[in-house]
Amino acid sequence: MPTTRATTSDRSTVRILLRLWPYVRPVRVRLFTAAFVAVVASCLGLVIPLVLKWMVDGPVADRDPGGVWLGALYLLLLGVAEAGLFGLRRWLVARPLSNVEAEMRAGLYRHLQRLPVAFHDRWASGQLLSRATTDLMLLRMFLAFPLTFLLVNGVTILVGLVIMLQQDWTLGLVVLGPAVPVMWTCVVFERRYAEVARLAQDQVGDLTTVVEESVLGIRIIKGFGRHRSQARVFRTLSWTLRGTELRKARLLATIWGVIVTLPELAIGAALVLGAVQVADGDLSTGTLVAFLSTALALRWPVDSIGFLLAMTQEAATATERYFEVMDARPEDPHVTGRTGRPAAARSGLRFDGVTFRYPDAPPGSPPVLDRIDLHIRPGESMALVGATGSGKTTLTALVPRLHEVTSGRITLDGEDITAMSREELRSKVAVAFEEPTLFSASVGENVLMGADDGAGAPELERALAVAQAEFAHGLPQGTGTQVGEQGLSLSGGQRQRLALARAVVGRPGFLVLDDPLSALDVHTEAAVEAALRQVLADTTALIVAHRPSTVLLADRVALLSEGRITAVGTHHELLRTNAEYAHLMSGEPTREPAGDPDGEPGEQLAKEASGQPTEEAEDDR
């Protein structure tokens, strides 16, 4: 996973949140209307102290019960109007903000599908999952509440201060006294809270990763009795997250303490000073009541500043995390990489000077593949053999452009694959990986993923027959049976056969098979090979192989050693002439080739791998 912990010292919260505008723009009318309605509702609440002033200095002072009842009616109507307007605001934002969240989540998912394999190799799945769930939920909550009420409360505080200054400017200045320390506290709080909020959300991603891996690997955990150690790992991460959340709580408590305490002290001072002025006859009782009622009405807008700032910082962090993924450069399936030479008629699959090094490899490290030159003729099957770690799987991943070559070129029938759109390329090349991945769908849907949209039952039946996967008909609902997450309800051999069926169902012109028969028993393997030969007769294929039985499917064999193609020939030719190949096919521990140093290389091992009697066996007889 890449380093996702971002520094917050030089970031602009406003600039970050403005990146949400393209998603908000389609619903801006309802959001602006909702904000206006909320401002009106909040300002209606400030009319109530003015009504109280009129009642105290008028009907109450004049002992007029009718006037008191009229004032009470005004207060009731204002309260009902205020509540109705706030309800209207909520109705205005609920549906459009749900749409914004859904669009952002769908956009993130689409983008993840277009990102190259190298991106997914670097990122933990839990970090991506937390961005698609927790972070987007925080953004919806921010757009629904803090974004609106930062504006509403700001306008309310401004209007309230104007009203209080009009009532009595000396009392108004007393209430304004805490403004400077409160603003300074907010600035300090914003910077510190942003750092802790980012840390907490990244830790949620780490925790999500552990949960996901534990669920997917539950058989391994139980099989090795590692449930206690996994529980300790989870508990450690949980308590780390708990500590970070407590730091957030302490910061929020600090700012809330300052924001609540200082205005309360100012209101208390204003109360004492106002009472003295009333006693001296310099201020009417109604004015003091209106002033204090206005100040108390402003308590919630002022007290909520810390809460709203905290939610704003969490939303800014969520926005950062969301766009860390969205800013990653995708591979466009419709756009070609560079202009290639005109396609020749059926020249097969060719690697010309192909070198590959992973983008995040240390500087100066040797390439995984070094100047690969290999030609697979049209209709020919080529087996790729090599020791573990020699680069076989990496080489096969270059053909469908799951990785991009560092230098050199790969051509299909004379056309550079980078000159094709990825969509066109992947319609020509089918791949079956050693680790078969199935989705939570039916057997038929999993297999037909490798075919065109119009494919149906005939293509499905043919593919199942080639892969010897007729077991699918014996499942509870036949090919309509749901295979479950990762296909774990099936055996390894069954999953591998379905993956092979998916590769051949579309009758591809080029086929790349990464050890597709490794999980099959001997009898099933023989049956699959017999059927697969018919498919290979009509396609150009590159087959990663570890066993002689798989190698024999191919017309020729290429030996990959330490990132280089060191030998090409038929199986029997390489057995006679190449010691390394003979050793790989023999399955024996590494040892020096036997026989006369001046004779054929690896002659002794070649006899072992081909089933011929060795010299030792001759002597024993």
Secondary structure, DSSP 8 states (H G I E B T S, - for coil): --------TT--HHHHHGGGHHHHGGGHHHHHHHHHHHHHHHHHHHHHHHHHHHHIIIIITTT-HHHHHHHHHHHHHHHHHHHHHHHHHHHHHHHHHHHHHHHHHHHHHHHHHHS-HHHHHHS-HHHHHHIIIIIHHHHHHHHHTHHHHHHHHHHHHHHHHHHHHHH-HHHHHHHHTTHHHHHHHHHHHHHHHHHHHHHHHHHHHHHHHHHHHHHHTHHHHHHTT-HHHHHHHHHHHHHHHHHHHHHHHHHHHHHHHHHHHHHHHHHHHHHHHHHHHHHHTSS-HHHHHHHHHHHHHTHHHHHHHHHHHHHHHHHHHHHHHHHHHHTS----TTS-SS------SS--EEEEEEEE--TTS-TT---SEEEEEEEE-TT-EEEEEE-TTSSHHHHHHHTTTSS--SEEEEEETTEEGGGS-HHHHHHHEEEE-SS----SSBHHHHHHTTS-TT--HHHHHHHHHHTT-GGGGGSTTGGG-B--GGGTTS-HHHHHHHHHHHHHTT--SEEEEESTTTTS-HHHHHHHHHHHHHHHTTSEEEEE-SSHHHHTTSSEEEEEETTEEEEEE-HHHHHHH-HHHHHHHHT-------S-TTS-TTHHHHHHHHT---HHHHHH-
